[in-house]
Amino acid sequence: KQEVTQIPAALSVPEGENLVLNCSFTDSAIYNLQWFRQDPGKGLTSLLLIQSSQREQTSGRLNASLDKSSGRSTLYIAASQPGDSATYLCAGGTEGAQKLVFGQGTRLTINP
Amino acid sequence: DTEVTQTPKHLVMGMTNKKSLKCEQHMGHRAMYWYKQKAKKPPELMFVYSYEKLSINESVPSRFSPECPNSSLLNLHLHALQPEDSALYLCASKETSGSEQFFGPGTRLTVL
């Protein structure tokens, strides 16, 4: 059974810093890995999707990597801004990719 | 257009009421999902519809009844709910296995 873990649960950094959010998973037969952001009381916004055959994906200031052998994915945020403050969730695709297994999320605060 | 819409945004209901949540997407996606999310927790999968047929039911109590009238529309019928069912209910959709999952803004449900 796939389990996904995100550490730390919360992170606070000053504006302008580059930062890395971590995601680990137990089953290397992961189908894909998707990163989301969620603002308080809102739905999830998809940030990046990495297929199991890919190593990384980039969108603007965001870069996500996937290492199936070590069971890890990272989300790199460059030049952080206060508007990046949100909860970031990673989710692994499983059961023929019908289902997503979510981590508990990292609550990120960027201080001006 | 990568939008999933949900109505209503907020719903307050008594334990004897019957109400419905509605989700709509016009992206041609053939898989649609219902999730339940409690505060500070990740979304929990409830139901998956694939090609308008129920493919996954995560042992959800029968007071929640999903319906997929057509490929663009997903409903969640609610009856005799409990206060602990109060949560954010999220709908999501995706094109095929392995593709990116898109979420709606959610319906905030309060059961009195």
Interface residues (C-beta under 8 A of the other chain):
Chain A: Y31 N32 Q34 F36 G41 K42 G43 L44 T45 S46 L49 Q51 L89 A91 G93 E95 G96 A97 Q98 K99 L100 F102 G103 Q104 G105
Chain B: V4 Q6 A31 K41 P42 P43 L45 V48 S50 S55 I56 L88 L90 A92 S97 G98 S99 E100 Q101 F102 F103 G104 P105 G106 R108
